[in-house]
């Protein structure tokens, strides 16, 4: 697995292709309280780029332009959280998006296990280690184990998407999934505005 590490932004002129897998690492699960530390990206070629942010330094014009590029599909697992974190710290709403967790929930209704580890194991036969998930991503120096973990969270997303797309097509739920994906930026905005616990479709 090829990994390039960058401080503060992607290099100018970097081309990752028409679709990229993206994940974030933060100091916790509250996107307002827990700062964004790392953004990892992977093109279809499997080359991973990891961008580390120091506290308060989020001027990343190249990454921001990529996130907002309407011609590049961004693939996430649980996009709702990542979109909110990126919006809050980088000031840009990422679009268009594809969420493997939402796709899994729509088409893998035979299971309630839609976490990335379970999903990658079930559809690709690959076991992911989540040992570094709760490590200190705000540390001054990231370890080799942290970098490997960050890369593993995006390296398989293109293949997972391809498999889920087959299932969505087979079950006639592709258009439904696309509608859900279009709603995710709005859901992320609502989370940031204080409606994270509200079900807007409830009575």
ABEGO torsion letter per residue (X at the ends): XBBBBBBGBBBBGBBAEABBBBBBBBAEABAAABBBABBBBBBAAGBBBBBBBBBGBABBAAAAAAAABAABBBBBBGAAAAAAAAAAAAGBBBOBBBBAAAAAAAABAABABABAAAAAAAAAGBBBBAAAAABBAABABBBAAAAAAAAAAAAAAAAAAAAAAAAAAAAGAAAAAAAAAAAAAAAAAAAAAGAAABBAABX
